[in-house]
Amino acid sequence: MNTIVVPTDLSPATDAALSVAADIARVYNSTIILLHSVVYPVPMPTYAEAVSLTVNYTVDEFRDVEQEADQTLRQLAGNEKYKDVMIIPKLLTNGQGMVDNVTHQPADLIVMTSKGASGLEEWLVGSNAETIVRYAHCPVLVVKQPIAHFQPQNIVYAIDIDEQLKTVQHFPFQLGAADQHQFLYVTTPTDNRDSEGIQEWVNELAKAKGITEFTLTIRRAKSVPEGIIEYANEIQADLIVLSTHGHTGLRHILSGSVAEDVLNHAEIPVLIMRV
């Protein structure tokens, strides 16, 4: 793994993601790109004669915003505790916004923090994390809170009956014991699959992936995201792994995404793999 992208809004919460990225980078000798996309204030002239004054003022204000952002970005990257890791601060001033800039960066892994979204906010706009997950071309690791040392061992692999999951997926970093997987399948009131059929399908999945040791838990819940989060909390998991198709447009609006719901509400790190 060569490149890890860590998007930042320059808030102190950045350190939670940067610390995890640094733990991974130390193992794989990776380079971290600490990325910030400048958000410019939008001037609103109140009368026609004010337009030229507004333009002149805006140029100066934009320059100040960029300089302040650049200084803060370099301070984050230059933290003494990361002196053994290659961190490159990258300030983007193209006005495209964080989501576009992050998802267009060449990367093997994106590590980011998220406060999640809930209620009306979740339904209308979601969170930056779930939008990046939807469009990202590489795995995305979402961190919710600071972690002293990121080395997940008690991992939940939440699965669905999806033939595409049988394709080989290369995880961006070592996840516990290489051959030991803890699969979770959540059934809902509208899911009429029987447990024997689920077990048989998981056996085929493990065989296709070359997995020799695994367990399967079949959990019943009102919804799949709720079942995943409840189970992960019960066993005190330190990572949830999910796969997503990254649906966009009308299909996404109609069907939603289990991965996005989980990362919005889980309190532990969530690794999203693109199918």
C-alpha positions as CSV (number, residue, x, y, z in Angstrom):
1,M,0.0,0.0,0.0
2,N,1.7,3.2,-1.2
3,T,-0.7,6.1,-0.6
4,I,-3.2,6.9,2.1
5,V,-5.4,10.0,1.8
6,V,-6.6,11.7,4.9
7,P,-9.2,14.5,4.2
8,T,-9.4,17.2,6.8
9,D,-11.6,20.1,7.7
10,L,-8.7,21.4,9.8
11,S,-10.5,20.7,13.0
12,P,-8.9,18.9,16.0
13,A,-10.9,15.8,15.1
14,T,-8.4,15.3,12.2
15,D,-6.0,13.8,14.6
16,A,-8.2,10.7,15.2
17,A,-7.9,9.8,11.5
18,L,-4.3,10.9,11.1
19,S,-3.2,8.8,14.0
20,V,-4.9,5.7,12.6
21,A,-3.4,6.4,9.1
22,A,0.0,6.8,10.7
23,D,-0.2,3.4,12.4
24,I,-1.0,1.8,9.1
25,A,1.7,3.8,7.2
26,R,4.4,2.7,9.7
27,V,3.7,-0.9,8.9
28,Y,3.6,-0.5,5.1
29,N,6.0,2.4,4.7
30,S,3.1,4.4,3.1
31,T,2.9,8.0,2.3
32,I,0.0,10.0,3.8
33,I,-1.6,12.8,1.8
34,L,-3.2,15.2,4.3
35,L,-5.8,16.9,2.1
36,H,-7.8,20.1,2.6
37,S,-10.1,21.7,0.1
38,V,-10.5,25.4,0.8
39,V,-14.1,26.6,1.4
40,Y,-14.4,30.2,0.3
41,P,-16.9,32.7,1.8
42,V,-19.6,33.8,-0.7
43,P,-19.9,37.6,-0.8
44,M,-23.3,39.1,-1.3
45,P,-23.3,42.7,-2.6
46,T,-26.4,44.6,-1.5
47,Y,-26.5,47.1,-4.3
48,A,-25.1,47.4,-7.8
49,E,-22.4,50.0,-7.0
50,A,-21.0,47.7,-4.4
51,V,-20.0,45.0,-6.9
52,S,-16.5,46.3,-7.7
53,L,-15.8,46.9,-4.0
54,T,-17.0,43.4,-3.2
55,V,-14.7,41.9,-5.9
56,N,-11.6,43.6,-4.5
57,Y,-12.5,42.7,-0.9
58,T,-13.1,39.1,-1.9
59,V,-9.7,38.6,-3.5
60,D,-8.0,39.8,-0.3
61,E,-10.3,37.7,1.8
62,F,-9.8,34.6,-0.3
63,R,-6.0,35.0,0.0
64,D,-6.3,35.3,3.8
65,V,-8.4,32.1,3.9
66,E,-5.9,30.2,1.8
67,Q,-2.9,31.3,3.9
68,E,-4.6,30.5,7.2
69,A,-5.7,27.1,5.9
70,D,-2.2,26.3,4.6
71,Q,-0.6,27.2,8.0
72,T,-3.1,25.0,9.9
73,L,-2.6,22.1,7.5
74,R,1.2,22.3,7.9
75,Q,0.9,22.4,11.6
76,L,-1.2,19.2,11.6
77,A,1.2,17.4,9.3
78,G,4.2,18.6,11.3
79,N,3.0,17.2,14.6
80,E,6.1,15.8,16.4
81,K,4.4,12.4,17.0
82,Y,4.3,11.8,13.3
83,K,7.9,12.6,12.6
84,D,8.6,9.0,11.6
85,V,5.9,9.1,8.9
86,M,5.9,10.7,5.5
87,I,3.0,13.2,5.6
88,I,2.5,15.6,2.6
89,P,0.1,18.5,3.3
90,K,-1.9,19.2,0.1
91,L,-4.1,22.3,-0.1
92,L,-6.6,22.4,-3.0
93,T,-8.0,25.8,-4.1
94,N,-9.9,24.6,-7.1
95,G,-13.3,25.3,-5.5
96,Q,-14.6,21.7,-6.3
97,G,-15.3,20.8,-2.7
98,M,-14.0,18.1,-0.5
99,V,-15.9,15.1,-1.9
100,D,-14.8,15.7,-5.5
101,N,-11.3,16.4,-4.5
102,V,-11.0,13.4,-2.2
103,T,-12.5,10.8,-4.6
104,H,-10.3,12.0,-7.5
105,Q,-7.1,11.6,-5.6
106,P,-5.0,8.5,-6.5
107,A,-5.0,6.4,-3.3
108,D,-4.9,2.9,-1.9
109,L,-6.9,3.8,1.2
110,I,-8.9,6.8,2.5
111,V,-9.0,7.3,6.2
112,M,-11.3,9.9,7.6
113,T,-13.3,10.9,10.7
114,S,-17.1,11.3,10.8
115,K,-19.6,12.5,13.3
116,G,-22.2,10.7,11.2
117,A,-25.7,12.1,10.4
118,S,-29.1,11.5,11.9
119,G,-32.7,12.4,11.5
120,L,-33.7,14.9,8.8
121,E,-30.0,15.7,8.1
122,E,-29.3,12.1,7.3
123,W,-32.3,11.8,4.9
124,L,-31.6,15.1,3.1
125,V,-27.8,15.4,2.8
126,G,-26.2,12.6,4.7
127,S,-22.6,13.1,5.9
128,N,-19.4,13.8,4.0
129,A,-18.2,10.4,4.9
130,E,-21.1,8.5,3.4
131,T,-20.9,10.7,0.2
132,I,-17.2,9.9,-0.1
133,V,-17.9,6.2,0.4
134,R,-20.5,6.3,-2.4
135,Y,-18.0,7.7,-4.9
136,A,-14.6,6.5,-3.7
137,H,-12.6,4.2,-6.0
138,C,-10.7,2.6,-3.1
139,P,-11.5,1.3,0.4
140,V,-12.6,3.9,3.0
141,L,-11.8,3.6,6.7
142,V,-14.1,5.8,8.8
143,V,-12.9,6.5,12.4
144,K,-15.3,7.8,15.0
145,Q,-13.0,8.6,17.9
146,P,-9.3,8.6,18.9
147,I,-7.6,5.2,19.0
148,A,-4.4,4.7,20.9
149,H,-3.0,2.1,18.5
150,F,-5.0,0.8,15.5
151,Q,-4.5,-2.9,15.3
152,P,-7.9,-4.5,14.9
153,Q,-8.3,-8.1,16.0
154,N,-12.0,-8.6,16.9
155,I,-13.5,-7.9,13.5
156,V,-17.1,-8.3,12.2
157,Y,-17.4,-9.1,8.5
158,A,-21.1,-8.2,7.7
159,I,-22.2,-10.0,4.5
160,D,-25.2,-10.2,2.2
161,I,-26.1,-13.0,-0.2
162,D,-24.4,-11.3,-3.2
163,E,-22.4,-13.4,-5.7
164,Q,-20.1,-10.5,-6.3
165,L,-18.7,-10.9,-2.8
166,K,-17.1,-14.1,-3.9
167,T,-14.6,-12.2,-6.1
168,V,-11.2,-11.6,-4.6
169,Q,-11.0,-8.4,-2.5
170,H,-7.6,-7.2,-1.4
171,F,-7.8,-5.6,2.0
172,P,-5.7,-2.5,2.3
173,F,-4.0,-3.7,5.6
174,Q,-3.7,-6.8,7.7
175,L,-7.0,-7.6,9.5
176,G,-6.3,-9.8,12.5
177,A,-5.4,-13.4,11.7
178,A,-5.2,-13.8,8.0
179,D,-7.4,-16.9,7.8
180,Q,-9.9,-16.2,10.6
181,H,-13.1,-14.5,9.7
182,Q,-16.1,-13.7,11.8
183,F,-19.0,-13.5,9.4
184,L,-22.3,-11.9,10.3
185,Y,-25.6,-12.3,8.4
186,V,-28.6,-10.2,9.6
187,T,-32.1,-11.4,8.7
188,T,-35.0,-9.1,8.8
189,P,-38.8,-9.7,8.9
190,T,-38.9,-9.6,5.1
191,D,-36.0,-12.0,4.6
192,N,-37.3,-15.6,4.2
193,R,-33.9,-17.3,3.7
194,D,-33.4,-20.3,5.9
195,S,-30.3,-20.7,8.1
196,E,-29.1,-23.8,6.2
197,G,-29.1,-22.0,2.9
198,I,-27.2,-19.1,4.4
199,Q,-24.6,-21.4,5.9
200,E,-24.2,-23.2,2.6
201,W,-23.7,-19.9,0.7
202,V,-21.1,-18.7,3.3
203,N,-19.2,-22.0,2.9
204,E,-19.1,-21.3,-0.8
205,L,-17.9,-17.8,-0.1
206,A,-15.1,-18.9,2.2
207,K,-14.0,-21.5,-0.4
208,A,-13.9,-19.0,-3.2
209,K,-11.8,-16.6,-1.1
210,G,-9.5,-19.3,0.2
211,I,-10.6,-18.8,3.8
212,T,-9.9,-21.9,5.9
213,E,-11.2,-20.8,9.4
214,F,-14.4,-18.8,10.0
215,T,-17.5,-18.6,12.1
216,L,-20.9,-17.5,11.0
217,T,-23.5,-15.7,13.2
218,I,-27.0,-15.3,11.9
219,R,-28.7,-12.5,13.7
220,R,-32.4,-11.4,13.5
221,A,-33.2,-7.7,13.7
222,K,-35.6,-5.1,12.5
223,S,-33.1,-3.8,10.0
224,V,-29.7,-4.9,8.7
225,P,-27.8,-1.8,10.0
226,E,-29.3,-2.1,13.4
227,G,-28.4,-5.8,13.6
228,I,-24.8,-5.2,12.6
229,I,-24.3,-2.4,15.1
230,E,-26.0,-4.3,18.0
231,Y,-23.9,-7.4,17.4
232,A,-20.7,-5.5,17.0
233,N,-21.4,-3.8,20.4
234,E,-22.2,-7.0,22.1
235,I,-19.0,-8.8,21.2
236,Q,-17.0,-5.5,21.7
237,A,-15.7,-5.6,18.1
238,D,-12.9,-3.2,17.2
239,L,-13.8,-3.0,13.5
240,I,-16.8,-3.6,11.2
241,V,-16.0,-4.5,7.5
242,L,-18.7,-4.0,4.9
243,S,-18.9,-4.1,1.1
244,T,-20.9,-1.7,-1.0
245,H,-21.7,-1.2,-4.7
246,G,-21.6,2.5,-4.2
247,H,-25.1,3.1,-5.7
248,T,-25.8,6.7,-6.8
249,G,-28.7,8.5,-8.3
250,L,-32.3,7.2,-8.2
251,R,-31.3,3.7,-7.2
252,H,-29.5,5.0,-4.1
253,I,-32.5,7.2,-3.1
254,L,-34.8,4.3,-3.4
255,S,-32.7,1.5,-1.8
256,G,-30.3,3.4,0.4
257,S,-27.2,1.8,1.6
258,V,-26.5,-0.5,4.6
259,A,-22.9,0.6,4.6
260,E,-23.8,4.3,4.9
261,D,-26.4,3.6,7.6
262,V,-23.8,1.7,9.6
263,L,-21.0,4.3,9.3
264,N,-23.5,7.0,10.4
265,H,-24.5,5.3,13.6
266,A,-21.6,2.9,14.6
267,E,-19.2,4.1,17.3
268,I,-16.3,1.9,16.2
269,P,-14.2,2.1,13.0
270,V,-15.9,0.9,9.8
271,L,-14.0,-0.3,6.7
272,I,-16.0,0.0,3.5
273,M,-14.8,-2.1,0.6
274,R,-16.1,-1.5,-2.9
275,V,-17.5,-4.6,-4.6
